[in-house]
């Protein structure tokens, strides 16, 4: 066993602006070093960009980020943390 896990957290945000703000704030609030990934997640059957959610995917190999804290943090932008 290598001891290295591939832990990821996925924060779901209502729009791109909120997701971009979350990415900036993650570094300030949690000291996240690696740049999180932004992913557009279109809702099933919807082509309109207005109906898309945005995902912020961040790695946490050290397991130092608290899931509850991240959920509360995402809630500040009307988002949430998705369970893996």
C-alpha positions as CSV (number, residue, x, y, z in Angstrom):
1,X,0.0,0.0,0.0
2,X,1.5,3.3,-1.1
3,X,-0.2,5.5,1.6
4,X,-1.2,8.1,-1.0
5,X,-4.9,8.4,-1.5
6,X,-6.7,10.1,-4.3
7,X,-9.1,12.1,-2.2
8,X,-11.2,14.7,-4.1
9,X,-13.9,17.1,-3.0
10,X,-16.5,18.3,-5.4
11,X,-18.3,21.6,-4.7
12,X,-21.4,22.3,-6.7
13,X,-22.1,25.9,-7.5
14,X,-25.1,27.5,-9.2
15,X,-23.1,29.5,-11.8
16,X,-19.7,30.3,-13.2
17,X,-19.2,33.5,-11.3
18,X,-19.9,31.8,-8.0
19,X,-17.5,28.9,-8.9
20,X,-14.7,31.4,-9.8
21,X,-15.2,33.3,-6.5
22,X,-15.0,29.9,-4.7
23,X,-11.7,29.0,-6.4
24,X,-10.2,32.3,-5.3
25,X,-11.6,32.1,-1.7
26,X,-10.4,28.4,-1.3
27,X,-6.8,29.6,-1.3
28,X,-7.4,32.3,1.1
29,X,-9.6,30.4,3.6
30,X,-8.1,26.9,3.4
31,X,-4.6,27.5,2.0
32,X,-5.3,25.2,-1.0
33,X,-2.1,25.1,-3.0
34,X,-3.1,23.3,-6.1
35,X,-5.5,25.1,-8.4
36,X,-8.9,23.5,-8.2
37,X,-10.5,22.5,-11.5
38,X,-13.7,24.2,-12.8
39,X,-16.1,21.9,-14.7
40,X,-19.4,22.9,-16.3
41,X,-22.1,20.4,-15.5
42,X,-25.1,20.8,-17.8
43,X,-28.3,19.4,-16.4
44,X,-29.7,16.4,-18.2
45,X,-31.6,17.5,-21.3
46,X,-30.6,21.1,-21.0
47,X,-28.6,22.9,-23.7
48,X,-28.9,26.4,-22.2
49,X,-25.8,27.6,-20.3
50,X,-28.1,29.2,-17.8
51,X,-29.2,25.8,-16.7
52,X,-25.7,24.6,-16.0
53,X,-24.2,24.0,-12.6
54,X,-20.5,24.5,-12.1
55,X,-18.3,22.1,-10.2
56,X,-15.1,23.0,-8.4
57,X,-13.0,19.8,-8.0
58,X,-10.1,19.9,-5.6
59,X,-7.6,17.3,-4.5
60,X,-6.9,16.6,-0.9
61,X,-4.3,13.8,-0.7
62,X,-3.4,14.7,2.8
63,X,-7.0,14.5,4.0
64,X,-6.7,17.9,5.8
65,X,-9.9,19.5,4.5
66,X,-13.0,19.0,6.6
67,X,-16.0,17.9,4.6
68,X,-18.5,19.8,6.8
69,X,-16.5,22.9,6.6
70,X,-16.3,22.7,2.8
71,X,-20.1,22.2,2.7
72,X,-20.7,25.3,4.8
73,X,-18.2,27.2,2.7
74,X,-19.9,26.3,-0.6
75,X,-23.2,27.2,1.1
76,X,-22.0,30.8,1.2
77,X,-22.5,30.8,-2.6
78,X,-25.7,28.8,-2.5
79,X,-23.8,25.6,-3.3
80,X,-22.9,22.4,-1.6
81,X,-20.3,19.7,-1.3
82,X,-21.2,16.5,-3.3
83,X,-20.6,13.2,-1.5
84,X,-18.2,11.0,-3.5
